Amino acid sequence: MFKQRVVFVHGAGTFGAAAWPRQHGMALSYDALFLRRHGFDAVAEPLESSFVEDTAIILRSLADDGRGAAGGHVVAHAQGAIAAMMAAVERPDLVFSLTLVEPACLSLTAELPATAAHISLMQPLFDVRHQLGDEDFQREFVRRVFATDLQQPATVEEKRSARRLRLQAPSWEAPLHIVPGVPTLVLTGGWEPLYEEIAGYLRETGALHRVAAGGHRPHDSRDGDRAIRQFISQVSRSQPARAS
């Protein structure tokens, strides 16, 4: 039985299948791929992030699967939404739908109030990120974004995570454009004006917007997971030619 592909793109924290615990079961109905963005590896040292490399990873995952089928749905969280949008602009024929969860697409809304305030707060930290240690950067990042203190990284993976965070390029520097003609769902947690502002901008350009509890990870909630599944299912039913 033919299964449409669904590609999951993580944010800056956990990666691969671990970033999508509620969506594992979608593999029963879809050809589900849980990607690892550039520089994210369980063993290798983290690398500088790259919007271009992330976009290439997504497009490769949507290429011909050996059965003569190409394309699929893309579900992306936070920073992962940047490359998801870039992939849809570059190859809209391969992207059946976009689901953007708390998308960090700040370059689209850089001049709007909440985004401008966030950039003003974070730009000085990113300007000196290569002069800071991993743990110092992570601690200051968390203070500025979440107004709380973070416990010092202890394990090897926690230290790698701190380095990955420091190596992420500022999301407001991404070369983003609106994606014409690709069905898009934006899912937010309703907790942070920054993400609601981005969602509002995307809604005005034609996207659907749904809010589910769960803070920065609304896809971990029952309602958020349901919204993702229902949206992809609806798009799949409306595009029978692409499933053949």
C-alpha positions in Angstrom: 0.0 0.0 0.0 1.3 3.4 -1.0 2.1 5.8 1.9 2.7 9.5 1.4 5.9 10.7 2.9 6.0 13.0 5.9 9.3 14.6 6.8 9.8 16.0 10.3 12.4 18.7 10.9 13.5 19.5 14.5 14.5 22.7 16.2 17.5 23.5 18.3 17.1 21.0 21.1 16.5 17.3 20.7 16.7 15.9 17.1 15.6 13.0 15.0 12.8 10.9 16.2 13.3 12.0 19.8 12.1 15.5 18.9 8.7 14.1 17.9 7.4 11.7 20.5 3.7 12.1 19.8 4.2 11.8 16.1 5.9 8.4 16.0 2.6 6.7 15.4 2.1 8.5 12.1 4.5 5.9 10.6 1.4 3.6 10.6 -0.2 5.7 7.9 2.7 7.6 6.3 6.2 7.1 5.2 7.6 9.1 8.2 11.2 10.4 8.2 12.6 12.1 11.2 15.5 14.1 10.0 18.7 15.4 11.7 19.7 18.9 10.6 23.2 19.9 9.7 25.6 19.6 12.6 23.3 17.5 14.8 24.7 14.0 15.5 24.7 11.7 18.5 28.5 11.2 18.3 30.2 13.7 16.0 31.0 17.2 17.3 28.4 19.9 16.5 29.0 22.1 13.5 28.0 25.6 12.6 24.4 25.7 11.5 23.6 26.3 7.8 20.2 27.2 6.4 21.4 26.1 2.9 22.6 22.7 4.2 19.3 22.1 6.1 17.3 22.9 3.0 19.4 20.4 1.0 18.7 17.7 3.6 15.0 18.3 3.4 15.0 18.3 -0.4 17.0 15.1 -0.5 14.5 13.4 1.8 11.7 14.4 -0.6 13.4 13.0 -3.7 12.3 10.0 -5.6 12.0 7.1 -3.1 12.7 4.4 -5.5 9.1 3.6 -6.3 8.8 6.5 -8.8 7.2 8.7 -6.1 8.6 12.0 -5.0 7.5 14.7 -2.6 5.7 14.8 0.7 4.5 16.8 3.6 7.0 18.7 5.8 6.4 19.3 9.5 9.0 21.6 11.2 9.6 23.1 14.6 11.2 26.4 15.6 14.5 26.9 13.7 13.6 23.9 11.5 10.8 25.9 10.0 13.3 28.2 8.3 14.7 25.4 6.1 11.2 24.0 5.6 10.0 27.3 4.1 13.2 27.6 2.0 12.7 24.1 0.6 9.1 24.9 -0.3 10.2 28.1 -2.1 12.9 26.2 -4.0 10.9 23.1 -4.9 7.2 23.7 -4.3 6.5 20.7 -6.5 8.0 18.5 -3.8 6.3 20.0 -0.8 2.7 18.9 -0.6 2.1 20.9 2.7 3.9 22.8 5.4 3.2 22.5 9.1 5.2 25.1 11.0 5.3 24.6 14.8 6.3 27.8 16.7 8.3 28.8 13.6 11.4 30.9 14.2 10.8 32.8 11.0 11.9 36.1 12.4 13.2 37.6 9.2 9.7 37.7 7.9 8.5 39.9 10.8 11.7 41.7 11.7 10.0 45.1 11.6 7.0 44.1 13.7 7.0 45.1 17.4 7.5 41.7 19.2 10.1 40.5 16.7 12.0 43.8 16.7 12.1 43.7 20.5 13.4 40.1 20.5 16.1 40.9 17.9 17.2 44.0 19.9 17.5 41.8 23.0 19.4 38.9 21.4 21.5 40.6 18.7 24.2 41.7 21.2 24.6 38.2 22.5 24.9 36.7 19.0 27.4 39.4 18.1 29.8 37.9 20.7 28.8 34.2 20.5 32.2 33.2 19.1 34.0 34.9 21.9 31.9 33.1 24.6 32.2 29.6 25.9 29.3 27.2 25.1 28.0 27.1 28.6 28.2 30.9 29.1 26.3 31.5 25.9 23.6 29.0 26.8 23.2 30.4 30.2 22.8 34.0 28.9 20.5 32.8 26.1 18.2 31.1 28.5 18.2 34.2 30.8 17.2 36.5 27.9 14.6 34.2 26.3 13.0 32.5 29.3 14.0 34.9 32.2 15.3 32.0 34.2 18.6 30.4 35.2 19.8 27.1 33.7 21.6 24.4 35.6 25.2 23.9 34.5 25.5 21.2 31.8 26.8 18.0 33.4 26.7 15.2 30.9 28.5 14.9 27.6 25.2 15.3 25.7 24.2 18.4 27.7 27.6 20.0 26.8 27.1 19.1 23.2 23.6 20.7 23.3 25.1 23.9 24.7 27.6 24.0 21.8 24.9 23.3 19.2 22.9 26.2 20.6 25.9 28.6 20.3 26.5 27.5 16.8 23.0 28.2 15.6 22.9 31.2 13.2 20.5 34.0 14.2 17.1 33.1 12.7 16.5 36.7 11.7 19.3 36.4 9.2 17.6 33.7 7.1 16.8 34.6 3.5 13.0 33.8 3.8 10.2 34.4 1.3 6.5 33.6 1.4 5.7 30.2 -0.1 3.0 30.6 -2.8 0.5 27.9 -3.3 1.6 25.4 -0.6 -1.0 24.6 2.0 0.4 25.7 5.3 -0.6 25.2 9.0 1.0 27.3 11.7 0.8 25.7 15.2 1.7 27.9 18.2 1.4 27.4 22.0 -0.2 30.8 22.8 2.4 31.6 25.4 4.8 34.0 23.6 3.9 37.2 21.6 6.9 36.7 19.3 5.5 33.4 17.9 1.9 34.7 17.8 3.2 37.7 15.7 4.9 35.4 13.2 1.8 33.2 13.1 -0.4 36.3 12.5 1.8 37.4 9.6 1.7 33.9 8.0 -2.1 33.8 8.5 -2.4 37.0 6.6 -0.5 35.4 3.7 -2.9 32.4 3.6 -1.8 30.0 6.3 -4.1 28.3 8.8 -3.3 29.1 12.4 -4.1 26.8 15.3 -3.2 27.2 19.0 -2.6 24.3 21.4 -1.3 24.3 25.0 2.3 23.2 25.5 4.4 26.3 25.5 7.2 26.1 22.8 6.3 22.5 22.1 2.6 22.4 21.3 3.0 19.4 19.1 3.6 17.4 22.3 0.1 18.0 23.4 -2.9 15.9 22.4 -4.6 18.9 20.7 -1.5 19.9 18.9 -0.8 16.4 17.6 -4.4 16.1 16.5 -4.2 19.4 14.6 -1.1 18.2 12.7 -2.6 14.9 11.8 -6.0 16.4 10.7 -4.3 19.0 8.5 -2.1 16.5 6.7 -5.0 14.1 6.3 -7.1 16.9 4.8 -4.4 18.0 2.4 -3.8 14.3 1.4 -7.4 13.8 0.5 -7.6 17.0 -1.5 -4.5 16.0 -3.6 -5.3 12.5 -4.9 -3.2 12.9 -8.0 0.0 13.3 -5.9 -0.7 10.1 -4.0 -0.8 7.9 -7.2 
